[in-house]
């Protein structure tokens, strides 16, 4: 089983290609950003 090393020296996932990992991280960032917007709007309504 071959592990690919990223520029940081960290071992990337051997199963998924690097592009898939980047897509998933981008999706997670979008989810976090949208949930943060929802939380901020909820706090505005509460205050």
N, C-alpha and C positions, 0 to 999 in steps of 0.2 A: 504494500500500500504506500503510494508515494504522496508525500505532503509538499504542497507548494508554499514557499515562504514569501510573505509580502515584504515591501520595502522596510517596514518597521522591524522585521525579523520575527513577527508572529506567524504561527502556522495557520494558514487558511483552511477552510473546510475541504477535505479531500473529495467529498461526494459532489458538492455543487460547484459549478464554475464561478469565477470571481464576479461575473456580471450579475448573476442571480443574487449573490450576497449583497452587491451594491443596490440592486433593486429592492430587496427586502428591507435594507436599512433605510432607504429613502421612503418606503411606505411607512415604516415605523415612525420616522421623523414626522411625516405628514399626519399620522394618527395622533402623535403626541401634541403636535401644534393645534390640531382641531380640538382635541380634548381640553387643551389649555385655554382656548378661546371660549369653550363652553363654560369652563370653571370661572373664567373672569366675568362672563356675562351673568352667571348665577350670583357671584359675589356683588356685582353691581345692583342686582335686584334686591339682594338681602340688605344692603347698606342703605 
